[in-house]
Amino acid sequence: MKCLQCGADLLDSATFCARCGTPIRATSFSYLPTDAPPWPATVPQNISRIAAKQPAQAAATALVTSAPAAKPRRSAGRIFATIFLLLVSIAIGVGGTFGSLAMNGQFARTSSVPTNAGHLVTPVPTATTGTTSPTATTTPQTNLLPTPTSFLVVKNADVGISLKYPADWVQDQPQKSAYFIGIAFHPHQAIGINLVIQRFSSTGSAQFKSTGDASQSILQQDYQNGSLFHNYQQIQPANPTPTIGGVQWIERDATFVDTNNVVLHAVSISVQHNKLYYNISYFALNTLYDEAMQKYYSQMLASFQFLS
């Protein structure tokens, strides 16, 4: 290069002219790389707003800045596994609760007669408070069941019957299927008392060989073939051929022991009327059977009538 003052030839690295001593360029030093852009010569427009932040705002900014980083989200597989385990635990708890309630008579037990006829759901008997003992209880007791103050008359066209039942009892809605239609009566409280009346359709009636077979089949299916009872024993009824509604029925009785080691007495009575089979089933704790018959069942059976 040449000196701008005297025109002498100079080295490219020269900082001053060797002939006239004129400085060629000022020396400077920077830590920035050689290709770094030049430092801005003007103040940014928003520098005043940044500097003017209130102390509270600055503190809030510092808190936000110092907050810990969010944890990474769980994978979809781990989420599904957690939900599955939760549902399993809920199912186990609910299953245990319902199993316990079923054993105590709070829920009905579904059963069906041989082949595929099916019949009305039969509730599981419930022990009355104070009658459960470590060994099977068979000694009759009295004055443990409430005495009805009045009876109501029901005429059910679906089942085709009428009868009286205690006014403080519950009449369930009829249950229907291709094989039967039936209705149940029971006290509000679960005291091991229940009566069910059902009429079998022509399809359901065809499954029975005789009236006695209908009574026996329903009794065995409800109380002998289930897992909630044991020591099933058929017993001789006081009257094997009772007259109900002006016609003769066939009765089958049995006793069995529930999981609380309490003895119960069950009755199944059947008749063939207008080519269709009818069945009346009821049960009670063995210690309360005679009292239940006197206060409830005998009066209900005595009032029974066919509507056609």
Secondary structure, 3 states (H helix, E strand, C coil): CECCCCCCECCCCCCECCCCCCECCCCCCCCCCCCCCCCCCCCCCCHHHHHCCCHHHHHHHHHHHHCCCCCCCCCHHHHHHHHHHHHHHHHHHHHHHHHHHHHCCCCEECCCCCCCCCCCCEECCCCCCCCCCCCCCCCCCCCCCCCCCCEEEEEECCCCEEEEEECCEEECCCEECCCEEEEEEEECCCCCCEEEEEEECHHHHCCCCCHHHHHHHHHHHHHCCCCCEEEEEEECCCCCCCEECCEECEEEEEEEEECCCCEEEEEEEEEEECCEEEEEEEEEEHHHHHHHHHHHHHHHHHCCEECC
